[in-house]
Amino acid sequence: MKIAFFRREINPEIGALVAGYSMTDHSVMIEDDIFMTGLLCDDGENKVLLISFDLQALDEGFITHCRAACATILRIPPSSVMFTCTHNHSGPQTICEPRYEHLLHCSYMDDLSKKIIEETEKLTAKLQDADCYFYSTQVDENLNRRYVTPDNHASFLPSYNEMRPLCDGFADKELGCLFFMDPVKKLPLYIIGNYAAHPLAGHAPGLGGLKISADFPGAFRNYITAQTGAECMFVSGAAGDMIPKEDELGSDAARQMGIRLAKAALRSHIAATRNKDRYCMQNVKVGGLSKKFTVPLRKKYLDDQSNLPDFYQGSPNIKLEIQCISIGDVCFVGLPGEPCAELGQEIKWHSPFRRTFIAFASTAYIDYVVPGNFLVSGGYEPRSHHFSARNSINFVKAAVDATYDLRESVYPSEGEPYPDYIDHPLVWKPGQQ
C-alpha cells in the first residue's frame, strides 16, 4: 500500500467568535495552532482520503461540496472521502446554529475550502510505500457526564460537581490506533489515534474560554511527532456524552491528557510492531461506502422547526448519511452530529471488521444523537436529539449494515460476508494461527 499525508494550519484571525459555548465569545489569542490533517491510502486499485479538522463541526452542504471536489481531484467516488471533526470547542464558528446562522464565519469557510482543495491536489505526487499495523488498548481518561438515578432520571454532571464521584455510566475507553511504517527504514511514517472525549479539557473560566487551541488532540499529535518523527492524526470517537476526567481545567489539563493518550499510543506502537505476525495487515485493500436513510422528526421539532438549521426545515423528515471507509481490516464509521458512546459501542459490537473506529461529526451536524431511552431519563444530550426515539436503533442498524456492505465490496465472499472463526480455540494464545 502507498500513503500520502498533509498537515495544514487553519487558525482564524484573533477576534473571531469561539464555537462551542456562548455565541458571543470572541477569541483574544491563539494558544496553540489548530490544523486539518489528511491521509490518502492507495492500494493500487482504490483510494480513500480521511481528513480530520480541529473544529467543532461542519455543515452538511459544506461537507458535500468539498468531498465532491476532493473526489474529482483524486478520481474516486465522494464516498471514499471522509471528513471528521475533533469537536473542538476552542475553534472558530463553522456551523449554522439555529437562529444564529448569521454568525457563521463565511470568509473562514471559503478559505478552508480552498485549503482543502490545495492540499488534496498535492497528495498523489507524495505517495510512498507503507506497511500498516493496527492496535487497540484501553485508556482511563474519560467519563460519562450523565448520572442516572435508580428511577431513571438523568443529571448533567458538569453542572453538579459534587455528583461527579457518583459517575458510573458507560464510557468507551478504547484507544484505537493505526501505524503506517516505512517498509525499508522500519520507522513510523504516520499514526492515527481514535478516542472518545469532548475536547473540553483546555476550556476554563474567563480567559481560558477565549483562546484558540486544538485542546488535547493537538497535544496528542505534538507529542507523537516530537517523539517519533511521524506525522499524526487524531479522530474523535462517539464522544456525545464523553468528557475528559479533567474537563474545563485549562491548558495544562489539555496538554497532560494529550500526552497520556500519546504515551498509550506509543506503548501500542511498540506492541504492534514487535508482533508483526499479529498486527501487520497483509494484502491491505481500501474502500469507501455511503448510505442515506430517512428518519421522522421528533415532535419537538415538528411543532417548532425554528430549532432546526434552515436547510433541514420544511419537511417532517430528515435524511441522514452514514459513511464508512476501510483500511484493511479496520473500518472508520463516519456518523452525523454528536452520537453518544452507547450508540458508537453498539456499532462496534456488530461490525464485521477486525476493528471499528467511530469518526465523530463526520457527514453533517445535527446536534446530539442518543439512545431511545435517553428521552425517558432526560438530561442535557436528549434536549437536542432531532428524530423520534424508536429510530435510534435504525441509526445503529444503518451504520452496521454499511459496515457489512463495505466489507463485502472490498473482500467479496462466496457466502456469509463475515470472517467466521467458529473453529478457533476457546483460549487464544499469541502466535497461534
Salt bridges, closest charged atoms under 4 A:
GLU13 OE2 - HIS105 NE2 2.92
GLU31 OE1 - LYS211 NZ 3.88
ASP54 OD2 - ARG221 NH2 2.62
ASP111 OD2 - LYS115 NZ 3.37
GLU118 OE1 - ARG8 NH2 3.02
GLU119 OE2 - ARG8 NH1 2.73
GLU119 OE2 - LYS122 NZ 3.47
ASP129 OD1 - LYS2 NZ 2.59
ASP140 OD1 - LYS173 NZ 2.69
ASP140 OD2 - LYS245 NZ 2.75
GLU141 OE2 - ARG260 NE 2.61
ASP151 OD2 - HIS153 ND1 3.40
ASP172 OD2 - LYS348 NZ 2.75
GLU174 OE1 - LYS348 NZ 2.72
GLU174 OE2 - ARG355 NH1 3.32
GLU231 OE1 - ARG7 NE 3.73
GLU246 OE1 - ARG260 NH2 3.70
ASP247 OD1 - ARG164 NH2 2.80
ASP252 OD1 - ARG255 NH2 2.89
ASP303 OD2 - LYS299 NZ 2.62
GLU321 OE2 - ARG67 NH2 2.94
ASP329 OD2 - ARG354 NE 3.70
ASP329 OD1 - ARG407 NH1 2.54
GLU338 OE1 - HIS87 NE2 3.05
GLU338 OE1 - HIS198 NE2 3.15
GLU346 OE2 - HIS350 NE2 3.16
ASP367 OD2 - HIS386 NE2 3.66
GLU381 OE2 - ARG145 NE 2.64
GLU381 OE1 - ARG146 NH1 3.38
ASP401 OD2 - LYS397 NZ 2.83
ASP405 OD2 - LYS291 NZ 2.87
